[in-house]
Amino acid sequence: MSAPEARPGTATHAAPRRGHVVVCGLEGLGLRVVEQLVAAGQEVVVVDDTAPARTHRAASALGATVVERDATEAGALEAAGLDTASAVVCAESDDLRALRLALVVRERRDDVRVVTALATAAVGRAVAGGPGPDTVLDVAALATPTVVEACLQSPVHELDVGGHRFLSASTTAPRAGTLRTLYGDLVPLAVTPREGDHDEAATAVCPSRDRAVAPGDRVALLGTPGELAAAGIATDEPAPERRVTRRGGGWDPEARRAGHGRLRRAAAALVQLVREADRGLGWALVALLGLIVVSTVVLSLGYDDPGMSPVDALYFTVESVATVGFGDYSFAEQALWLRLWAVFLMLAGVVATAIPIAFFTDMLISRRLAETAGRRRASGARGHVVLIGLGAVGVAVLEALRERDREVVVVERDASNRFLDRAGAAGAPVVFGDATDAGILRAARVPHAAAVAVVTSDDMANVETGLAVRETLGERWTAVPVVLRILDRELARTAADRFDFRFVRSVAELAAPWFVGGALGLAVLGTFPVHGRAFLLGRLTVAPGSGLDGLVLHELAARTRVVALHRAGSAVLEHPPRRDTRLAAGDEAFLVGPYSELLDVLRRHTGR
């Protein structure tokens, strides 16, 4: 029998290659990483056996070779050419699989670059601190700044350049002149003419300092806080206008919408009840069950004339424990020890049933009080941020907003959410319920919110919630930023066009540049928006013999700027570097620009 024909671009054993990048895991983030690696001119081999066939076809259409095997099984990495790969990206959605892969790769090769997605901070630090060029990234943390900045509509973005604090800020040109005469050595990132304010094509990206601007043109600049202040550019964010009563903040965590059947929902409710229960309730139930079993055995063996069957003994035991007392059986003619047992059974039954009832009552009342307290604390919120969804991304956004002294109300469906303690520590009130319900949104004070972030992990739930928020906001819809987290790019595009969602953010899209940069030797230090475009700040060490070795700075891509430079062997940070500076092996350059332009720099760096 002939071997089955493989799909185009699919292989069980990859052909010999050298200097390629191996990507483990293709769903969500993995496919975006593959796409951008190919755009950077890299040869890519994917190892995955869980993604749908259409995802494999999409990777093959991009030009990647797909090895349809479990990356953790023996021989899978060898089939992908691990021995000659330049980097391995572990884009598995499961932390355990990603960690296992990273450790296996590092064990087999100590020189290959390994980029791993890990949400557990302690494990990530341990892996990154080990031997070898490892990069460990938390996808939720990478997406947080963009979501926060969209909520706050802040024109100021803080960046760390070689241990020095830099700020990106936007301003309006006060008069006609060149960027050099108006702003000195500040790094110009973008200029948008006043008449082209809403035309992205009119924006000049990374223009020369000799570019002339007119009064009213919008200018984005990068520099230290002192340099920006000397140029008269305000970098202090205005204090939020809000009014929140001290008796409560506003929080309403929302989980993804239920799509399960009744049986599954009932099972989930039971599991949730068990998780919320006090440990003492479990012991009380064990004691009650033990009393029933022992009494059933004692009565079935000891009751004489006419005697009790096991079923009759169980019936009388439950009757006594429940204090019903139908009088079916009399102990007047029974032995003394059995009459005493009946007395003990009645007294012990009262205690054994009262204790579980007390625990249940306390649990239900506490739960109800927590739900009521969240709504009560949110009742006076005004000018706050409503955060819908308390997953890994949601809690990171919450803590970032609280660090900026913003009041937050969370909406969450799951009352047993594992991040509730962190929400409480952040001082955010939680409103429990379905965020597509207008009543829940009003309880979270959405009509009076300054921004709304919908960040559950369910794309469809986020779209539905966004539509419910739009209806609740009414006339304020165009004035309040509503940020939606949507993974699927096509859905994000169509939802933005069809439903007028202005701030749609894809975690995979936001995180992919960090993984690509790590795989190609560019340490991405930050992402931030500039006049509607995504900019990156990255650190690149010039490799000997690479396309950047010996390159003069002004010969870089036209829309890329070297913000600062660490010369090889020097601890001094050159800022700003001279345009005629020639890069040399070992130099550490800090670059800023649109992602597509940085990819061009990476092509030179890798010689592809």
N, C-alpha and C positions, 0 to 999 in steps of 0.2 A: 504494500500500500504506500502510495506517495505521501510525503509530508505535507501538512496543510499549508496553504499559501499564506504568507504573512501580509499584513496590511502595509501599504507604503509608509516608509519611515519607521517601521516597527521591527525590532530585532530581539531575539533571545540571547544572542551574543554579538556585542558591538564590534565593528571592524576596528583594527588597530588604529589608534589616533594618539595625539600628544598635545598637551596644553589645553585640553577641553575642560568644560565645567560639568560636573555631575549634579543633577537636581533630584533629590529624593522626595517624592510626594508632589502630586500634580493638581489637586483640587484647590480652588480658591487662590491663595497666595502663590502656589507653585507655578500655575500657568502664567500669571503676570510676570514672575521672575524669569521664566523661560522666554517670554516675549521680549523683555527688555534686554536680556543677555544676547539674544540673537540680533537685536537692534544695535547692540554695541559691537557686533562683529565676532561674537564668540561662537565656537562650536559647542553644542549642548547635547548631553545624553541624559535622558530622563529614566528613572527607575520607579515604576509605580504599577500596582495591580489592583487598585481599589477605585480609581476614578472611572466615570462612565466612558464608554467607547467614544462618544462624541468629543470628550475632552482629550483623549489620546489622539484623535484625528486632528483636533485643533493644534496640538503641539507638533504633530508631524507636518501639518501645513505650514507652520512657522519655520520649519527646517530642522527641528530637533529629531534625534533618534530616540525612540521609546523602547526601553527594555521592560517588557511586561512581566515583572517578577516582584515579589516582596523584597524590599531593600534590606530587610533584616535576616533573610534566609542566606544560608551558606552559598557563596559563589555569585550572588547577585551583583555586589559591588565590583567584583573582578570582571563580570560580563560587561559592566559599564566602563571599564578601563580605569579603575581607581589608581593603578600603578603609575599611569602616565598623566593623570588629571592635574590641572593646576589648582582647582578648588572644588569643594563639595558643599552644596547648599542643602541643609536638612530642613525642608519646608513642611514636614509632617504636622498635621493639626493636633496630634496627640503628643503631649510632653514626654511621656515615657518612651515612645518610639523615637522621637527626635533625640532624646538624651542617649539612648542606646546606640543609635547610629553615629552620633558625634564621637562617642567613646570608642566605638569599633574602628571608625576611620582614623582617629588619632592613634590608636594602638598599632594600626598597620602602616601608617605613614605619619612621621612627625614633622614633615616639611610642607604638607599641603594646607592651603587655607580652608578652614572649616567655618561655615556660617550656619548658626543654629537658631531656630525659633524656640524660645523657652519662656513660659510665663512665670515660672517659679524663681523669684529673685535670688534666693540663697543658692539654689542649684546653679543658676546662671553665673553667679560670681565665682563659684568653685570651678566650673568648666573654663570660664574665661581666664582664671588665674593659673591654669595648668600650663604644661609645656606646649609649644607650637603656636602658630598664628591663628588663634581662635577668635571669632566674633560671635557673641551671644546677644540676641535681640529679643525684646519683649514687644510683640506686635501691638498689644493694647497701648503700651506706653508711647509707641511711635505715632499712633493715630491721635493721641490725646491733644497735643498742642494745636493741631489744625481745627479740631472740633471746638476747643476752648476759644480760639481766636475768632472763629466764625460766630460763636455765641456773643462774644463781647464786642465784635466789630472793632477790634483794636488795630490802629495803624502802626503800633510800635511792637517790634519783635526782638527779644533778647537772644543773643548768640554768644557762645564761648569760643574764642579764637586763641588757641595756644595758652589757655589760662587767663586771658584778658577778656573783659566784658565789652562786647560790641552790641550796638543797637541798629536795627533797621527801622527807619522812620520815613513817613511821607509828609510833604509840605507843599505849599503853593509858592511858585516863584513871585517875589514881591515886585520885581522890575525886570526889564529886559537886560540881557547880558549872557555871558557864557557860564557854564557850570563851574568852571575854574574860578572866575572872578566872583561869583556869588557864594560858592561853598568851599573854596580852597581845595584841600586834599581829601575831602570826603569822597567815598567811592560812589559814583552814580550808578544806580541799579536800573532805573527806568524813568522815562519822561513821556508823559501823555499830554498832548496839546489840549488846551482848554476846549476847543471846538470839537475834539475827537475823544471826549471824556468817556463815551460809551462805545467806542470803536476800538476793539482789541488790536486790530491791524495797525492802528495809528500809533501805538505805543512803541517807542524806541527802547530796546533792551540793552543794558550795559553800554550806554553811549559814551563817546569820548568826552573828557572834561572840557574840550574846546567847543562842544555843541552849544549853539545859541538857543536860549529859551525866551519866551515872551511872558509878560505879566499874566498870572492866572494859570500857567501851565502847572500840572501836577508833577512833582519830582520825588522819587524815592531814593534815599541815600543810606549809606552804611558807614558807621564810624564809632568811635568810643563816645561815651556819654559827654565827656568834656568837649570833644570836637563838635558834637552836635549842638551843645549849649552855646559854644563860642560862635556858631553860625546862626544862632537865634532860632533853632528848631526845637520846639517843645517835645519832650519825651515823657512827661508825666501824664499818666492816664487820669482823666477826671474821675472823681469819686462817684460811684453809682448812685442815682437817685432812687431810693427805695424807702419803704416804710414797712417794717415788720414788727409786730407786737412781740414783746418779750415772753408772752405766754405761749408762743409757738412760732416755729419757723414754717416751712412749707415743704412737705416731702410726699412723694407718692410713687414708690417703685412699681414699675410695670414689667411683668414678664411676658414672654411670647404668648400669642393667643393659643388657646387649646384647640388641637385638631384631633383629639383622641376620642374613642368611643366611651360609652358610659362605664363599662367595666374597667377600662384603663384609668379613667378619671377617679373612679372609686378606689382603685388600688393605690393611685398616687395620693389621694386624700388620706388613706390609711397609713401609708408610709410617712407622710408629713405629720400625722397625729402622733405616731410612735416617736419621731425625731423630737417633737416638741415636749413629749411627756417627761416628767421628772423621773429620776431613777427609782425613787421611793414608790412610785405607782407600780412599777414592774414587780418589785418585791411584794407589794400588797396583793397584787393579782396572783402571784405565785402562792402566797400564803392562803388565799381564798380557795384556789384550786386544790391545794394540798388538803385543806380541811374537808372539802367535798369528797375527795377520793378516799381519805382515811375513814370518814364517817360511813360512806357507802359500804366499805369492806366490813367495818365493825358491825353495822346493823344487819347486813346480809348473813353474817356468821353467828351473831349473838341473839337476835330477836327470835323468841320461841312462841309457839302456839298462837297463831298458825304458822309463823315464820314469814320472812321477807325474801323475795327474789332480789337479785341485784338491781333490777329496774325499780322495784318498789322501794328498796333502800335508797337509791339515788333520788327518787321522787320525794321521799320523806325528808331527806337531807336538805334538798333545795327548798322545800316547803318551810323547814325550820330556819334555815339561814335567811330566807326572805321574810321571815316573821309573818307568814300568811296564816298558818295554823288552822287548817280545815277540820282538824279533829278526826282524821281518817284512822289514826292508830293511837292506841292507849298503852302507856307504859306502867299502869297501876299494878299489873300482875307479873311484870318482868323482874328479873334479878336486880338487886340493889345497885350493882356496878353499872348496869345498863341504864337504870333510871338516872344515876349521877352523870353518865355520859350524855343523856338527853339534855340535862340541865346545862352542862358545859357547851354542848352544841348550840343551844339557843343563845347563850351569852357570847360565845366566840363568833357566832354568825353575825350578830349585831355589829361587833367590832370589825369583823373582816369585810363587811359590806360598807360600813361607814367610811373607812379609810380610803378605798378607791374612789368613792363618790366625792370625798373632800378634795382629792387630787384632781379629778376631772373638773370639778367646779372651779378650782383655783386656776387651772390651765385655761379653761374657756374664758373666765373673767379677765385673766391677764392678757389673753390674746385680744379680747374685745377692747380692753382699755388701751392697748398699744395702737390698735387701729383708730380708735377714737382720738387718742392723743395726737397722732399724726395729722389728722384732719383739723383738730382744734389748733395745733401749732401753726398750721398753714393758713388758717382763716384770716389772718391779718397781713399776709405777705403781699407786697407790691414792689414792682421793679426787680423781681428776683428771676432766677433761671429755673425753669422746670426741666428736670432730667427724667426721661422715660426709659427705664431699663437699667438694672443694677448688676450687669455682668462685669467682666474684666475691664472692658472699655468704659462702662458707665461709672464704676467706682474710681477709676483713674481720672476721668473728667471731673467727677465730684470733688475729689481732693485737690485737683488743680484749681478749680473755681474757688474753693474755700481758701486756698493759699492767697488768692487775689482778693479776699475779703468780699466775695460775692455770696449773697444768700441763695440757697438752693432748696427746691422742693422736689423730692423724688417720687415717682410713680412706679410701683412694682406690683406685679400680680402675685408672686410667690412669697408667702409670709414666712417661709423657712429659708429664704435666700441666704447663702453663706456669707454675703458681704454686708448684712444688716448691722453687724457690730461695728464695721468700719464707717458705715453711714452715721451710726449713733455717735462714734468718736469724733466725726467731722461736724457734729452739731446740726445735721440736716434732718428735718422731719420727713417721715415716710407716710405716704398715702397709699394704702393697698387697694388694688382693684384693676379692672380692665381699662387701659388708657384709650380705647376706642369708645368708651362710654362718656357721653357729654357730662354726666353728673360727676364722674371721677375727675375729669379735666377741670370742671368748675371748682371742685373741692381742692384741687392743686393750684387754684387761682390763675389758670392759664389766661383768662381775659385781662389780667393785670400784670402779666409777666413781661420782662424785658427781652427774654429769649427762651426758646424751647429746643432741647436736644433729644432726638429720638434715636436711641443707640442699642436697641435689643439686637439679638443675633438672628432674627427672622426677617428677611427682606420684605415679605408680603405683609407681615404685621407692622413693619415700619411705614410702609406706604399707606396702609389703612389708617394707622394712627396719625400720620401726617395730614391726611384728608380730614380726619376728625378734628385735629387741631386747627386746621384752616377754617372749618365751620364755626368752631368755638371762638376764634379770634375775630371773625367778622370783618369789620372795616379796618382793623389793626393788622390784617394779614400782611400787607405790604410794608408795614413799619417794623414788624417784629421778626428778627431772624429765626427761622425754623430749620435746624440742622438735622438731616436724615443720614443715618448710616445704612448704605446699601452696598452689598458685596458685588452683585452682578452688574457689570458695566453697561450692558444694553438696557437693563431695567432702569438703571440710574439715569441714563440719557433720556429714555422715553418718558420716565416719570417727571424729570425736570422740565421737559418740553410740554408734555400734555397737562400736567397739574400745576405748573408754575412753581415748582420747588427750586428755590434759588441756591440753596446750600446743601448739595448732596455730596456726601463723603464716603468713599470706599476704603475700608481698612486695608484691603489687599493692594490697592493702587498707592496708598500712602506709604505702606511698608516696603513694597517691592524695591524702590530705589536704594534703600538701606542694605538689602540683601545683595543686590547687584553690585553696589559699591564695595561691600565686604568681599565678595567673590573676586573682584578685579583689582583689589588693592587700594580702593578709595574708601577712607573712613568717613562716612556721612555723619556730620556733626549736627545738622539741623535742617529742617524744611520749613518754609514760610512763604506766604503769598505776597506777591508784589504786583499791584495793579491788575489783579485777576489772573496772574500767572504763578505757577509753582516754581519757586527757587530753592536751590540746595546750597548748603555750605559744606564743603568736604576738605579733608586733609589727605594729601598725596605725597608719598616719599618717592623721589626720583630714583629709578633703578638704573644701575650701570648699563649702558648700551641701549637703553630704551629710546623711544621716539622723543622723549622730553629731555634727555641728557644732551646738554649743549644748546638747547632752544632758548632764544631771547624772548622775554615776556610778551613783547608786543606782537610776536608771531603766533601767540595762542589763538584759539577760536575767537572770532570777533565779538561774540556775545558772552564771553567769560572773563572774569577779573580775578587776578591774584590779590587777595586782600592783604595778606601778610606772608612773610617768608622767614623760615628758620634755616640759616645757612649751615651746611654740614660742619659739625664740630663747634658750633657757636650756640650759646644759650640765649642770645639776644634776638628778640622778635623784630624784624624789619617791617615797619608800617608807616606809610605805604612804601612798597618797594619801587625802585626806579624802573621805567619802561624798558631801559636798555640792559637790565640785569640779565645775565645768562645763567640758566639753570645748570646745576652740576649734580652728579650722582651723590646721593645722600641728603640733598636739600629736601626740606619739608615745606611744601607749598599749601597754603590755605586758599581754596578757590571758591568762588561764588558765581552762580549763573543758573539759567534754566536747565532742567535735567537733560534735555536733548543735547545741549551744548557741552555739558560735562561728559556725556557719553563720547563725544568727539575727542575730547581730551584723553579719555581712557583708551580710545583706539590707538592714539599715538603712544600712550604709555605702554600698551601691550604689544605694539608693533603690528596690529592687525588692520 
